[in-house]
Amino acid sequence: MQEDLQMISPVTSAAQTQAAAPSTAVRPKPLQAKPQPPPAPSAADTVKLSSAKAIVQESLETSAQTTKEAASGDIQARNLLAKQAAAKAHTK
């Protein structure tokens, strides 16, 4: 099956375009990035434990150590003591 398609209004003239004249403006040269030296090591380097190591370390602490840390303001130790107290109250 073949359809005859007719244009509703054919294009009779196409707009003529001209190529733009090459620009004569002076373009500034891009700044070249200077290689940055690596940062010097700090005198106060810190050690960061991975979360797995921290969990193992916390699990090996004695309850006396946890109580001491909670008393000195350690939020994680306070939370652990609160969980232990809640579990203890729940089992009574």
N, C-alpha and C positions, 0 to 999 in steps of 0.2 A: 504494500500500500504506500503510495507516494502522495505527499501533500504539496500543493503549490502555495508557497509562502510569498506574500507580496509585502513590500514596505509600505507603511502607512504614509510617510512623507520622506521621500528620498533626500539624501544630502546632495545639494547642488554645487556647493563650493566649500572647500576646506580652508580653514584659516592658515595663512602662510606664517611660518615662524622663522626667525633669524637666529643664528648662533650668536651667543653673547660674546662680545669682544673680550679677549683675555685681560684680566685685571692687571693693572700696572702698579697697584699699591704694594708697598714694601711690607712684607710679613715679618714680624719679629721671630728670631730663632727660638725654638723651644728650649727651655732650661734643661740642661742635662743633670740628672740626679747624680750626686756624688755618693760613692759608696760609703755607708756609715760603718764605723768600726764597731765591733761587738761590744756590748756594755761590759764594763769592768766588773768583776765579781765584788759583791758587797762584803764588807767586813763582818756584817751581822747576818750571815746566811742562816736560814731557818730550815728545820727538818719537818717535812710533812709526811705523816703516816697515811697509808691508804686506808680506806674505810674498813677493809677486811682485817688489817693489822690492828686497827683501833678497837674493833669488836673483840678480837682475841685478847688484846691487852686488858680491856675492861672486864672480860669474863674471868681473867686470872686474878683480879684484885680480890683481896679479902674484904669481908664486910666492914672490918675496922677501917681499912683504907678508904672505902666508899663513904663511910660516915664522916671521916676526917675531911674528904674532898667536898662533901655536901656542906659541911660546916664552914668551909672556906669560900663557898659561893659557887661551886661547880654545878651548873644547871643539870647536866646529864646525870651526875651522881644523885642530885635531889629527886629527879624523875624516877631513877631506879629505886631509890628508897621508898618513894610514894607507891610505886607498883608493887614492891615487895610487901608493904604494909597493907595494901588493898587485897592482895592475894591471901595474906595471912588472916585478915579479918573475914574473908569470904569462906575460908576453910573451917572456921570455928563453929 
